[in-house]
Amino acid sequence: MEKRLMVFTSDLKTRSDEESGEAFIEGYFAVFNQETELWPGAFEEIAPGAFDNSLRENDIMCLDNHDTRVVLGSLGSETLELKVDSQGLWGRVRVDLEDPFAKSAYRKVQTGKVRGCSFGFVPLKEDVEYREDGTMKWIVKEADTHEVSITAFPAYPQTAVAARQRDVEAIKKQKFEQRKQKLKERLSND
């Protein structure tokens, strides 16, 4: 499976500790049971529990706009804290204000220029729901997550949409083949 990105608007906040000189960005990087429209008729949501294994097993990074050159923090360096609650995946990253790229990311959130969050993941387990109105929804049950990001554009990048569109075409083809097989069986029984 291909890596996908899920992006949405969040209530990111900045906070600084005057005494220690530390600065933080915090908020929800993912929200459970929130349906996101990938494109007309195709939806996705994250189920509670989707991050449990990743939080135990992965050294998740916090990036600025999915750019691996701008690492704001990580679980391994203890500059990123991530935890799951009933709402979703909450995180706080301690920002190194001596790093000009990190300082710039902090200021963009602080001034409200950036309000989006995202996470990059590979879906390991998911359900597909076919609806009466012809739409469909993927429910991600387990997301192999390696990064969370602050992002300027809370919308799906084209690559994520393209990956899902290939899934839809494969499903449509499979359904067509099933209908064709049933019709052949009915004709041979008559």
C-alpha positions in Angstrom: 0.0 0.0 0.0 1.1 3.5 -0.7 1.7 6.2 2.0 -1.3 8.5 2.3 -1.8 11.9 3.9 -4.8 13.0 5.9 -5.1 16.7 6.3 -7.6 18.9 8.2 -7.9 22.2 9.9 -7.0 22.0 13.6 -7.0 24.3 16.6 -3.2 24.5 16.8 -1.8 26.7 19.6 1.7 28.0 20.4 2.9 28.3 24.0 6.2 29.5 25.4 7.7 29.2 28.8 9.5 32.5 29.6 11.7 31.0 32.4 13.1 28.1 30.3 12.9 29.8 27.0 11.1 26.8 25.5 8.4 27.1 22.8 5.7 24.6 21.9 3.2 23.9 19.2 0.3 21.7 20.3 -3.0 20.5 19.1 -4.8 17.5 17.5 -2.9 16.0 14.5 -5.8 13.7 13.9 -9.4 13.4 15.0 -11.3 10.2 15.3 -14.6 9.5 13.6 -14.4 12.7 11.5 -15.4 12.0 7.9 -13.2 13.8 5.4 -14.2 14.1 1.7 -11.3 13.0 -0.6 -13.3 13.9 -3.7 -17.0 13.9 -4.5 -18.4 10.6 -3.4 -15.3 9.3 -1.6 -14.7 9.7 2.1 -12.3 8.6 4.8 -12.2 8.6 8.5 -9.9 7.4 11.3 -11.2 5.0 13.9 -10.2 5.0 17.5 -7.2 2.7 18.1 -5.7 3.4 14.7 -2.5 4.8 16.1 -2.0 2.5 19.1 0.7 0.3 17.4 2.5 3.2 15.8 2.8 5.0 19.1 4.4 1.9 20.7 6.7 0.9 17.8 7.6 4.0 15.6 9.9 7.0 16.1 7.3 9.4 14.8 8.6 12.8 13.6 6.9 16.2 13.6 7.5 18.0 10.3 6.7 21.3 8.8 4.5 20.6 5.8 5.7 17.0 5.4 9.2 18.3 4.6 11.7 15.8 6.0 14.4 18.5 5.9 12.4 20.5 8.6 12.1 18.2 11.5 10.5 20.0 14.4 10.7 17.1 16.9 10.5 13.4 17.3 9.4 10.8 19.9 12.9 9.4 20.0 14.5 12.7 20.9 11.7 13.3 23.4 10.9 16.7 21.7 7.5 15.4 20.6 4.8 14.1 22.8 1.9 12.2 21.3 -1.1 10.7 23.0 -4.4 9.3 22.1 -7.6 10.4 23.9 -11.3 10.0 23.0 -11.1 12.9 20.5 -8.0 11.8 18.6 -4.2 12.0 18.3 -3.0 15.0 20.4 0.5 16.2 20.2 3.0 18.8 21.6 6.3 19.5 20.0 9.0 21.4 21.7 10.4 23.8 19.1 14.1 24.7 18.9 13.9 28.5 18.3 17.6 28.5 17.5 16.8 26.6 14.3 15.6 29.2 11.8 13.3 26.7 10.0 11.7 25.6 13.3 11.3 29.2 14.4 9.6 30.1 11.1 7.2 27.2 11.6 6.5 28.3 15.1 5.8 31.9 14.0 3.5 30.7 11.2 1.3 28.9 13.7 1.6 31.7 16.3 0.3 34.3 13.8 -2.4 32.1 12.5 -1.0 31.7 9.0 -0.9 28.0 9.4 -3.8 26.2 11.0 -3.7 22.8 9.3 -2.5 19.5 10.6 -1.7 16.3 8.8 -0.2 12.9 9.3 1.5 10.6 6.9 0.5 6.9 7.1 0.2 3.6 5.4 -3.2 2.0 6.1 -2.6 -1.5 7.5 -6.2 -2.3 8.3 -9.3 -0.6 7.0 -13.0 -1.2 6.2 -14.8 0.0 3.1 -18.4 1.1 3.5 -20.5 1.2 0.3 -23.5 3.5 0.7 -26.9 3.4 -0.8 -26.3 6.8 -2.5 -23.4 5.4 -4.4 -20.7 7.0 -2.2 -18.1 5.1 -0.3 -16.0 5.5 2.8 -12.8 4.0 4.0 -12.5 3.6 7.8 -8.9 3.3 8.8 -8.6 0.9 11.7 -4.7 0.7 11.8 -2.5 3.5 10.4 1.3 2.8 10.3 2.2 6.4 11.1 5.7 7.8 10.8 5.1 11.5 10.8 2.7 14.3 11.8 2.9 17.8 10.3 1.7 21.3 10.5 0.5 22.3 7.1 -0.7 25.4 5.3 -3.3 23.7 3.1 -5.7 21.4 4.9 -6.7 19.5 1.8 -5.7 16.2 0.3 -2.6 16.3 -1.9 -3.2 15.0 -5.4 -1.0 11.9 -4.7 -3.3 10.7 -1.9 -6.3 11.2 -4.0 -4.7 9.4 -6.9 -4.0 6.4 -4.7 -7.6 6.2 -3.5 -8.9 6.6 -7.0 -7.0 3.6 -8.1 -8.6 1.7 -5.1 -12.1 2.8 -6.4 -11.3 1.6 -10.0 -10.2 -1.8 -8.7 -13.3 -2.1 -6.5 -15.6 -1.1 -9.4 -13.8 -3.7 -11.7 -14.2 -6.4 -9.0 -17.9 -5.6 -8.6 -18.4 -5.7 -12.4 -16.7 -9.1 -12.6 -18.9 -10.4 -9.8 -22.1 -9.2 -11.5 -20.9 -10.7 -14.8 -20.2 -14.1 -13.1 -23.7 -14.1 -11.4 -25.3 -13.3 -14.8 -23.4 -16.2 -16.5 -24.5 -18.5 -13.7 -28.1 -17.5 -14.0 -28.1 -17.9 -17.8 -26.5 -21.4 -17.6 -29.2 -22.4 -15.0 -32.1 -21.4 -17.3 
